């Protein structure tokens, strides 16, 4: 038995040009999603991004001082990043195999 669909209390209707619908449908198909699910997910993700950009970060004066100290202190190497950067990138590895 398929799961019960979430109740939709707030319908949203939009009028879009055919070209926009075609792009949305193509992307939704590539993701294996319905147009509605794809548009809803994209709209919610965009709204979350805007809210995150507008949300102030609050901290105590002591916390802010510690934050500034961390930013102005010397950089610390992250061993995993150092190791990763020592290896050639995949496209560089391909060049060594083909001799180009």
C-alpha positions, 0 to 999 in steps of 0.5 A, a space after each residue: 500500500 503506498 504511503 498516505 500523501 501529506 495533506 496540502 492545505 495551502 495550494 499555490 498556483 503560478 502562470 509560467 511561460 512554456 519555455 520555463 515549464 519545459 526546463 522545469 519538466 526536463 530537470 524534474 525528469 532527470 531527478 525522477 521527480 514530479 513537476 510539483 515536487 521539483 518546484 516545491 523543493 527548489 522553492 523551499 531551498 531558495 527560501 531557506 538560502 534567503 533566510 540564512 543570509 538574513 539571519 543575524 548571528 548573535 553571540 556574547 562579547 566574549 564569544 565575539 572576541 574569541 571569534 576574532 582571535 580565531 580569525 586573526 590567529 595563524 592558519 592551521 593546516 588541516 592534515 586531510 586537506 594537505 594530503 588531498 592536495 598532494 595528489 594530482 587531480 583526476 584530469 591531471 592523472 588522465 594526462 599522465 596516462 595518455 602522455 599528453 
